[in-house]
Every structure is written in C-alpha cells, then in structure tokens.
C-alpha cells in the first residue's frame, strides 16, 4: 500500500472516484455537496494498492497554520486494513512539515473512536452534515 499526494489531474480524478463511491453512492450524500469549492485549493491524498486507488482524503488550510482534514474515505472492500490510520499519519506528517499547529476535522459520529485513538479531541455536540451525524474534533500538532 502506498500513500501519496495527488500530483496531477488523473490522480485527482481517482481520488474523486473513491469519494463518490463512498460518500455519494454508499452514504447518499448529494454529489454537489461532496465535490465543493475547497477541492481546488486543498492538498489531496490517495492510497494505492498496486494499480487501484482504494482510499482518499484532503487537507486544506482553513486559517493560518490550522488545517482541516476532510473527505477521509476507504473503499468498502478495503476497510479494516488500517488504511484510515495510514492516510491520517501521512496527512499529519505533511501538516507538521508545513508548519501547521493544529488539525481540525468533522468526524462522522461512528468514527469518533478512530480519531480519538489518534489523539483528536471532540470539540462539539453532535450535528448533522449532509444528513449524517458528526462531531467536530481537533488535535494540536
């Protein structure tokens, strides 16, 4: 498994394909909410298994030195293989190397324990985003 930063339009379209499969097809998020105005300025990450792109995420700077991790997803047939951990560690490594001081994210509520294991702290009550329960979380780097 290889985690890499998206470097071209082809890789970006592969990231979008994973996101569409997970968020739009599986979870019913409207496509116009899934692909948004932040995609153009975000740094995108993908996980590849040989020639197949199997996971994706993005990171954007929402305030000076504060990053927002978004759209973390793994194809259904690859879940449970620690790919979420792999991609999050790469995002954190990138963020530290770019002098980010804090990372924020909105975790789907069922995924809160996953992020807590990575030392993210819940910072909000539960709220709905695209009809799915979420909690805001953050981590000092």
C-alpha positions as CSV (number, residue, x, y, z in Angstrom):
1,X,0.0,0.0,0.0
2,X,1.3,3.4,-1.0
3,X,0.0,6.8,0.3
4,X,0.8,9.7,-1.9
5,X,0.0,13.3,-2.5
6,X,-2.1,13.8,-5.6
7,X,0.2,15.3,-8.3
8,X,-1.9,15.6,-11.4
9,X,-5.5,15.6,-12.8
10,X,-5.6,11.9,-13.4
11,X,-4.8,11.2,-9.7
12,X,-7.3,13.8,-8.6
13,X,-10.0,12.1,-10.7
14,X,-9.1,8.8,-9.0
15,X,-9.5,10.5,-5.6
16,X,-12.9,11.8,-6.6
17,X,-13.9,8.4,-7.8
18,X,-13.2,6.9,-4.4
19,X,-15.1,9.7,-2.7
20,X,-18.0,9.4,-5.0
21,X,-18.3,5.7,-4.3
22,X,-18.1,6.0,-0.6
23,X,-20.0,9.3,0.1
24,X,-22.4,9.6,-2.8
25,X,-23.2,6.0,-3.6
26,X,-22.9,4.4,-0.2
27,X,-23.9,7.2,2.2
28,X,-26.3,9.1,0.0
29,X,-24.5,12.5,0.2
30,X,-25.6,14.7,-2.7
31,X,-22.8,15.0,-5.3
32,X,-23.0,18.8,-5.3
33,X,-22.1,18.7,-1.5
34,X,-19.4,16.1,-1.9
35,X,-17.4,17.9,-4.5
36,X,-17.1,21.5,-3.5
37,X,-15.2,24.8,-3.9
38,X,-12.5,23.7,-1.5
39,X,-11.3,20.9,-3.8
40,X,-9.4,23.4,-6.0
41,X,-7.2,24.7,-3.1
42,X,-6.9,21.5,-1.0
43,X,-4.0,19.1,-0.9
44,X,-5.3,15.6,-1.8
45,X,-4.0,12.3,-0.7
46,X,-4.7,8.8,-2.1
47,X,-3.8,5.3,-1.1
48,X,-2.9,2.9,-3.9
49,X,-2.9,-0.9,-3.9
50,X,-0.9,-1.7,-7.0
51,X,-2.8,0.0,-9.8
52,X,-6.1,0.6,-7.8
53,X,-6.9,3.7,-5.8
54,X,-8.6,2.5,-2.6
55,X,-8.7,5.5,-0.2
56,X,-8.6,9.2,-0.3
57,X,-8.6,12.4,1.8
58,X,-7.9,16.0,1.6
59,X,-6.3,18.7,3.7
60,X,-6.8,22.4,3.4
61,X,-5.6,25.4,5.4
62,X,-8.7,26.9,6.9
63,X,-6.9,29.6,8.9
64,X,-3.2,30.4,9.1
65,X,-1.4,27.3,10.3
66,X,-4.7,25.5,11.1
67,X,-5.6,22.6,8.7
68,X,-8.9,20.9,8.1
69,X,-8.9,17.2,7.3
70,X,-11.8,16.3,5.1
71,X,-13.3,13.5,2.9
72,X,-11.3,10.7,4.6
73,X,-12.7,7.5,3.0
74,X,-11.7,3.9,2.2
75,X,-13.5,1.7,-0.3
76,X,-15.7,-0.8,1.5
77,X,-13.8,-3.9,0.5
78,X,-10.6,-2.5,1.9
79,X,-11.9,-1.3,5.3
80,X,-10.4,-2.9,8.5
81,X,-6.9,-2.9,7.0
82,X,-5.7,0.2,8.9
83,X,-5.7,2.3,5.7
84,X,-7.5,5.2,7.6
85,X,-4.6,5.2,10.0
86,X,-2.1,5.1,7.2
87,X,-3.6,8.1,5.4
88,X,-4.1,10.1,8.6
89,X,-0.5,9.6,9.6
90,X,0.6,10.8,6.2
91,X,-1.7,13.9,6.4
92,X,-0.3,14.7,9.9
93,X,3.3,14.3,8.6
94,X,2.6,16.6,5.7
95,X,0.9,19.1,8.1
96,X,3.9,19.2,10.5
97,X,6.3,19.6,7.7
98,X,4.3,22.6,6.5
99,X,4.2,24.2,10.0
100,X,0.6,23.6,10.8
101,X,-0.1,23.9,14.5
102,X,-3.5,22.3,14.7
103,X,-5.7,20.0,12.7
104,X,-9.5,20.1,12.8
105,X,-12.0,17.7,11.3
106,X,-15.7,16.8,11.4
107,X,-15.9,13.1,12.1
108,X,-19.0,11.0,11.3
109,X,-20.1,10.1,14.8
110,X,-19.4,6.4,14.4
111,X,-15.8,7.2,13.6
112,X,-15.1,9.3,16.7
113,X,-13.3,6.4,18.5
114,X,-11.0,6.0,15.5
115,X,-9.9,9.7,15.7
116,X,-9.7,9.6,19.5
117,X,-7.1,6.8,19.1
118,X,-5.1,9.3,17.1
119,X,-5.4,11.9,19.9
120,X,-8.1,14.1,18.4
121,X,-10.5,15.6,20.9
122,X,-14.2,16.2,20.5
123,X,-15.0,19.9,20.5
124,X,-18.7,20.0,19.6
125,X,-22.0,18.4,20.4
126,X,-23.3,16.1,17.6
127,X,-24.6,17.9,14.5
128,X,-25.9,16.9,11.1
129,X,-23.8,17.4,7.9
130,X,-25.4,16.2,4.7
131,X,-28.0,14.4,6.9
132,X,-25.2,12.4,8.7
133,X,-24.4,12.8,12.5
134,X,-21.0,14.4,13.0
135,X,-18.8,15.7,15.8
136,X,-16.1,18.4,15.4
137,X,-12.7,17.3,16.6
138,X,-9.2,18.8,16.7
139,X,-5.6,17.9,17.6
140,X,-2.6,20.1,18.4
141,X,0.4,19.1,16.4
